[in-house]
């Protein structure tokens, strides 16, 4: 069968001889394409509107995420609201591609900080029973030692395990101060962190269209989104400039 006969058969099958419809011409594809242009992943490559898009997304996502956790805490009557969740939410939504925003860093850092803070609190409460660590939150030398050691060990742990997440420093101080006075409060913190991470995955990956890490930080992907990974160009701080000028004069 020659080529002309094949073309005639193809035209007969399509009716008028026109090009058959493609998936790109369907209404569903056009709707999806329209909303994909509203995602943060699309605007991040558009220098004209990238900063505005980031600000709008950070505002809406931060408001919604903390609002959902607060509503959940109210409905189930569990203490799911903790001060460190605020800065964690900001990092997850402002620099979602950065290492501190990876689920591994967030979950490991907060969990480790909670354990170290509680460990130091109960250790010094047992070593110094007369200091009243279990009955109040006033400062004393044993409590100061507990806070200092908790902060130092948490910082060391985040560096050693490569899971730096600055808001976890607040978690260890809150725990070492003795503000977690029940098993329910202790268990509620990891649950709240997991809830925040799930929201971040939905907002950033589904609504934002960003290839945020599911667990560990990915340097290759982060380099494609420097601003959202905290790698964008920024002006050097004042004291850094002064230091550079001093070194130039000494040369």
C-alpha positions as CSV (number, residue, x, y, z in Angstrom):
1,X,0.0,0.0,0.0
2,X,1.5,3.3,-1.1
3,X,1.7,6.6,0.8
4,X,-1.2,8.2,-1.1
5,X,-3.6,5.4,-0.1
6,X,-2.5,5.7,3.5
7,X,-3.2,9.4,3.5
8,X,-6.7,8.9,2.0
9,X,-7.5,6.3,4.7
10,X,-6.3,8.7,7.5
11,X,-8.4,11.5,6.1
12,X,-11.4,9.3,5.8
13,X,-11.0,8.2,9.5
14,X,-10.8,11.8,10.7
15,X,-13.8,12.9,8.6
16,X,-12.7,16.1,7.0
17,X,-9.0,15.5,6.7
18,X,-8.3,18.0,9.5
19,X,-5.7,17.3,12.2
20,X,-7.2,15.2,15.0
21,X,-7.7,17.0,18.3
22,X,-4.8,16.9,20.8
23,X,-5.0,16.8,24.6
24,X,-3.6,20.4,24.7
25,X,-6.8,21.6,23.0
26,X,-9.2,20.2,25.6
27,X,-11.0,22.5,28.1
28,X,-9.5,20.5,31.1
29,X,-6.0,21.1,29.9
30,X,-6.6,24.8,29.4
31,X,-8.1,25.1,32.9
32,X,-5.0,23.3,34.4
33,X,-2.6,25.5,32.4
34,X,-4.4,28.6,33.6
35,X,-4.1,27.8,37.3
36,X,-0.5,26.5,36.8
37,X,0.4,30.1,35.8
38,X,-0.9,31.3,39.2
39,X,1.5,29.0,41.1
40,X,4.5,30.3,43.0
41,X,6.7,27.9,41.0
42,X,5.7,29.8,37.8
43,X,6.1,33.3,39.3
44,X,9.5,32.5,40.9
45,X,11.0,32.4,37.4
46,X,9.4,35.7,36.4
47,X,11.6,38.6,37.7
48,X,8.8,41.1,37.4
49,X,6.3,39.5,39.8
50,X,8.4,37.0,41.8
51,X,8.8,39.2,45.0
52,X,5.1,40.1,45.0
53,X,4.1,36.5,44.6
54,X,6.3,35.4,47.4
55,X,4.9,38.0,49.8
56,X,1.3,37.0,48.9
57,X,2.0,33.3,49.3
58,X,3.9,33.8,52.6
59,X,1.0,35.8,54.0
60,X,-1.8,33.5,52.9
61,X,0.1,30.3,53.8
62,X,1.2,31.5,57.2
63,X,-2.3,32.7,58.0
64,X,-4.0,29.6,56.9
65,X,-1.4,27.1,58.4
66,X,-1.5,28.6,61.9
67,X,-5.3,29.1,61.6
68,X,-5.8,25.4,60.8
69,X,-3.6,24.3,63.7
70,X,-5.5,26.7,66.1
71,X,-8.9,25.5,64.9
72,X,-7.8,21.8,65.2
73,X,-6.5,22.5,68.8
74,X,-9.9,24.1,69.6
75,X,-12.0,21.3,68.2
76,X,-10.0,18.4,69.7
77,X,-9.1,20.3,72.9
78,X,-5.4,19.5,72.6
79,X,-2.5,22.0,73.2
80,X,-1.2,22.1,69.6
81,X,-0.2,25.7,69.6
82,X,3.5,26.4,70.5
83,X,5.5,29.6,70.0
84,X,8.2,27.8,67.9
85,X,5.6,26.9,65.3
86,X,5.5,30.5,64.2
87,X,9.1,30.9,63.0
88,X,9.0,27.3,61.7
89,X,6.0,28.2,59.5
90,X,7.8,31.3,58.2
91,X,10.8,29.3,57.2
92,X,8.6,26.6,55.5
93,X,6.7,29.2,53.5
94,X,9.4,31.9,52.9
95,X,12.3,29.6,52.0
96,X,10.6,26.2,51.3
97,X,13.6,25.0,49.2
98,X,16.2,25.6,51.9
99,X,17.9,23.0,54.1
100,X,16.2,24.3,57.3
101,X,12.8,23.9,55.7
102,X,13.3,20.2,54.7
103,X,10.9,17.9,56.6
104,X,14.0,16.0,57.9
105,X,15.5,19.1,59.5
106,X,12.2,20.4,60.9
107,X,11.0,17.1,62.5
108,X,14.4,16.0,63.7
109,X,15.4,19.4,65.2
110,X,12.2,19.9,67.1
111,X,12.1,16.3,68.4
112,X,15.7,16.4,69.5
113,X,15.3,19.8,71.1
114,X,12.3,18.6,73.0
115,X,14.1,15.5,74.3
116,X,17.2,17.5,75.3
117,X,15.3,20.2,77.0
118,X,13.2,17.8,79.0
119,X,16.3,15.7,79.8
120,X,18.2,18.7,81.2
121,X,15.1,19.9,83.2
122,X,14.5,16.7,85.0
123,X,18.2,16.0,85.4
124,X,18.8,19.2,87.3
125,X,15.5,18.9,89.2
126,X,16.8,15.5,90.5
127,X,20.3,16.8,91.2
128,X,19.0,19.9,93.0
129,X,15.7,19.0,94.6
130,X,15.7,22.1,96.9
131,X,15.9,24.5,93.9
132,X,12.1,24.0,93.2
133,X,12.5,23.4,89.5
134,X,9.3,21.3,89.4
135,X,7.2,23.8,91.3
136,X,7.8,27.0,89.4
137,X,9.6,28.8,86.5
138,X,11.6,31.4,88.5
139,X,15.3,31.6,87.6
140,X,17.9,29.9,89.8
141,X,21.4,28.7,89.3
142,X,20.3,25.1,88.6
143,X,17.7,26.3,86.1
144,X,20.3,28.5,84.4
145,X,22.7,25.6,84.1
146,X,19.8,23.4,82.7
147,X,18.9,26.1,80.1
148,X,22.6,26.7,79.1
149,X,23.3,23.0,78.6
150,X,20.1,22.3,76.8
151,X,20.8,25.1,74.3
152,X,24.4,24.0,73.8
153,X,23.6,20.4,73.3
154,X,20.7,21.2,70.9
155,X,23.0,23.4,68.9
156,X,25.6,20.7,68.8
157,X,23.1,18.0,67.9
158,X,21.6,20.0,65.0
159,X,25.1,20.6,63.6
160,X,26.2,17.0,64.1
161,X,23.1,15.4,62.5
162,X,23.0,18.1,59.8
163,X,19.4,19.1,60.7
164,X,19.8,22.8,61.6
165,X,16.4,24.4,62.1
166,X,16.7,27.7,64.2
167,X,13.1,27.6,65.8
168,X,14.1,24.4,67.5
169,X,16.3,26.4,69.8
170,X,13.1,27.9,71.2
171,X,11.7,24.5,71.7
172,X,14.6,23.3,73.9
173,X,14.4,26.5,76.0
174,X,10.7,26.1,76.6
175,X,11.2,22.4,77.6
176,X,14.2,23.2,79.9
177,X,12.1,26.0,81.6
178,X,9.6,23.4,82.6
179,X,6.6,24.6,80.6
180,X,5.8,21.0,79.4
181,X,4.0,19.8,82.5
182,X,2.1,16.8,81.1
183,X,2.5,13.9,78.8
184,X,-0.2,15.3,76.6
185,X,1.7,18.5,76.0
186,X,4.9,16.6,75.3
187,X,3.2,14.4,72.7
188,X,1.3,17.3,71.2
189,X,4.4,19.1,70.0
190,X,5.5,16.4,67.5
191,X,1.9,16.1,66.3
192,X,1.7,19.9,65.7
193,X,5.0,19.8,63.8
194,X,3.8,17.0,61.6
195,X,0.5,18.8,61.0
196,X,2.5,21.9,59.9
197,X,4.7,19.8,57.6
198,X,1.7,18.3,55.9
199,X,0.2,21.7,55.3
200,X,3.6,22.9,54.0
201,X,3.7,20.0,51.5
202,X,0.1,20.8,50.3
203,X,0.6,24.5,50.0
204,X,4.1,24.5,48.5
205,X,3.9,21.4,46.3
206,X,0.2,21.2,45.3
207,X,-0.9,24.9,45.3
208,X,2.6,26.4,44.8
209,X,3.8,24.0,42.2
210,X,7.2,23.8,43.8
211,X,9.3,20.6,43.9
212,X,9.9,20.9,47.7
213,X,11.7,17.9,49.3
214,X,9.6,15.2,50.7
215,X,12.2,14.4,53.3
216,X,15.8,15.5,52.8
217,X,17.3,18.7,51.3
218,X,18.1,18.5,47.6
219,X,20.9,21.0,46.6
220,X,20.4,20.6,42.9
221,X,16.7,21.5,43.0
222,X,17.4,24.3,45.5
223,X,19.9,25.9,43.1
224,X,17.1,26.3,40.6
225,X,15.1,28.4,43.1
226,X,17.8,30.6,44.8
227,X,15.4,33.1,46.3
228,X,13.1,30.4,47.7
229,X,16.1,28.5,49.0
230,X,17.6,31.5,50.8
231,X,20.4,31.7,48.2
232,X,19.3,34.9,46.5
233,X,21.7,37.8,46.0
234,X,21.5,40.1,49.0
235,X,23.5,43.1,50.1
236,X,26.2,42.4,52.6
237,X,25.6,43.5,56.1
238,X,27.1,46.8,57.4
239,X,29.7,45.1,59.7
240,X,30.7,42.7,56.9
241,X,31.5,45.7,54.7
242,X,33.5,47.3,57.5
243,X,35.5,44.1,58.0
244,X,36.2,43.9,54.3
245,X,37.4,47.5,54.2
246,X,39.7,46.9,57.2
247,X,41.3,43.9,55.5
248,X,41.8,45.8,52.3
249,X,43.6,48.6,54.2
250,X,46.0,46.1,55.8
251,X,47.1,44.6,52.5
